[in-house]
Amino acid sequence: MKCGRTELDSVRYIDDEMTQEERAEYEEHLLSCEECRETVERFKELKALTGRVRMKDPTDEFWEDYWKSLYRRMERRVAWIFIIIGAFIFFAYALYEILISFKKFTLDKAGLAFVLAGIILLLISVIRERVHEYKVDRYKDVQR
């Protein structure tokens, strides 16, 4: 049979967050409920384990490596932005040339048109996916 008490009661009991009356009532409940006794024991073990965990302070070397890594990532992003802008300008100019000299449709223009169409479709697909992911991201408001 499933007990109606919540695990929150066990946590409050272990963390000594209950009033004297609540504590006395819960201890009386524990005498008759095996499920809650087992829950309390599991939480006591968990508290003992987590109580032994100690956080190390980051060293100066860690922070130095962190900032170097951050700068590298920023440099790479800026580089990719420049590459994308340059490619966009190049392909926009190529599209312009195709459109103004459309009377002489040759094989190289056809190939370039297909490449441009593929890149444009890929770009639209990536933008659409990024927008969708941003809308459904549960953690977008979490500050890191």
C-alpha positions as CSV (number, residue, x, y, z in Angstrom):
1,M,0.0,0.0,0.0
2,K,1.3,3.4,-0.9
3,C,1.7,6.0,1.9
4,G,0.0,9.3,1.4
5,R,2.9,11.3,3.0
6,T,5.2,13.2,0.7
7,E,9.0,12.8,0.5
8,L,9.1,16.5,1.4
9,D,8.0,15.5,4.9
10,S,11.0,13.2,5.2
11,V,13.4,15.9,4.0
12,R,11.9,18.5,6.4
13,Y,12.2,15.9,9.2
14,I,15.9,15.2,8.5
15,D,16.8,18.9,8.0
16,D,15.0,19.7,11.3
17,E,12.6,22.1,9.6
18,M,9.4,20.9,11.3
19,T,7.8,22.4,14.3
20,Q,7.8,20.4,17.5
21,E,4.2,19.3,16.9
22,E,4.9,18.3,13.3
23,R,8.0,16.4,14.3
24,A,6.2,14.5,17.1
25,E,3.3,13.6,14.7
26,Y,5.7,12.5,12.0
27,E,7.8,10.4,14.4
28,E,4.5,8.7,15.5
29,H,3.7,8.1,11.8
30,L,7.2,6.6,11.3
31,L,6.5,3.9,13.9
32,S,3.6,2.5,11.8
33,C,4.9,3.2,8.2
34,E,7.7,1.1,6.8
35,E,7.8,3.0,3.5
36,C,8.4,6.4,5.2
37,R,11.1,4.8,7.5
38,E,12.9,3.6,4.4
39,T,12.6,7.0,2.8
40,V,14.0,8.7,5.8
41,E,16.9,6.3,5.9
42,R,17.7,6.8,2.2
43,F,17.6,10.6,2.7
44,K,19.9,10.3,5.8
45,E,22.4,8.4,3.7
46,L,22.1,11.0,0.9
47,K,22.7,13.8,3.4
48,A,25.7,12.0,4.8
49,L,27.2,11.5,1.3
50,T,26.5,15.1,0.2
51,G,27.8,16.4,3.5
52,R,31.3,15.0,2.7
53,V,31.5,16.8,-0.7
54,R,33.7,19.8,-0.6
55,M,34.1,22.3,-3.5
56,K,37.6,23.2,-4.5
57,D,38.3,26.9,-5.1
58,P,39.5,27.4,-8.7
59,T,43.2,28.1,-9.1
60,D,44.7,31.1,-10.8
61,E,45.8,28.7,-13.6
62,F,42.2,27.6,-14.1
63,W,41.0,31.2,-14.5
64,E,43.9,32.0,-16.9
65,D,43.0,29.0,-19.1
66,Y,39.3,29.9,-18.9
67,W,39.9,33.4,-20.2
68,K,42.2,32.2,-23.0
69,S,39.6,29.7,-24.1
70,L,36.9,32.5,-24.0
71,Y,39.1,34.8,-26.1
72,R,39.7,31.9,-28.6
73,R,36.0,31.2,-29.0
74,M,35.3,34.9,-29.5
75,E,38.0,35.2,-32.1
76,R,36.6,32.2,-34.0
77,R,33.1,33.6,-33.9
78,V,34.3,36.9,-35.4
79,A,36.3,35.0,-38.0
80,W,33.2,33.0,-39.0
81,I,31.1,36.1,-39.2
82,F,33.7,37.7,-41.6
83,I,33.7,34.6,-43.7
84,I,30.0,34.5,-43.9
85,I,29.7,38.1,-44.8
86,G,32.4,37.8,-47.5
87,A,30.7,34.7,-48.9
88,F,27.3,36.5,-48.9
89,I,28.8,39.5,-50.7
90,F,30.5,37.2,-53.3
91,F,27.3,35.2,-54.0
92,A,25.1,38.3,-54.1
93,Y,27.5,39.7,-56.7
94,A,27.5,36.4,-58.6
95,L,23.6,36.4,-58.5
96,Y,23.6,39.9,-59.8
97,E,25.9,39.0,-62.7
98,I,23.7,36.1,-63.6
99,L,20.6,38.2,-63.6
100,I,21.9,41.0,-65.7
101,S,23.4,38.7,-68.3
102,F,20.6,36.1,-68.3
103,K,20.4,36.3,-72.1
104,K,23.6,34.3,-72.4
105,F,22.8,31.3,-70.2
106,T,25.8,29.0,-70.1
107,L,26.8,25.9,-68.1
108,D,28.9,27.8,-65.6
109,K,26.0,30.2,-64.9
110,A,23.7,27.2,-64.4
111,G,26.2,25.6,-62.0
112,L,26.6,28.8,-60.0
113,A,22.8,29.2,-59.9
114,F,22.5,25.7,-58.4
115,V,25.2,26.4,-55.8
116,L,23.6,29.7,-54.9
117,A,20.2,28.0,-54.6
118,G,21.6,25.3,-52.3
119,I,23.4,27.8,-50.1
120,I,20.3,30.0,-49.8
121,L,18.2,26.9,-48.9
122,L,20.7,25.8,-46.4
123,L,20.9,29.2,-44.8
124,I,17.1,29.4,-44.6
125,S,17.0,26.0,-43.0
126,V,19.6,26.8,-40.4
127,I,17.9,30.1,-39.5
128,R,14.6,28.5,-39.3
129,E,16.0,25.7,-37.0
130,R,17.8,28.3,-34.8
131,V,14.6,30.3,-34.4
132,H,12.6,27.2,-33.5
133,E,15.2,26.0,-31.0
134,Y,15.3,29.4,-29.4
135,K,11.5,29.5,-29.0
136,V,11.4,26.0,-27.3
137,D,14.6,26.4,-25.3
138,R,13.6,26.0,-21.6
139,Y,16.9,27.3,-20.4
140,K,17.2,30.5,-22.5
141,D,16.5,32.7,-19.5
142,V,19.2,31.0,-17.4
143,Q,22.2,33.2,-16.9
144,R,25.6,31.4,-16.9
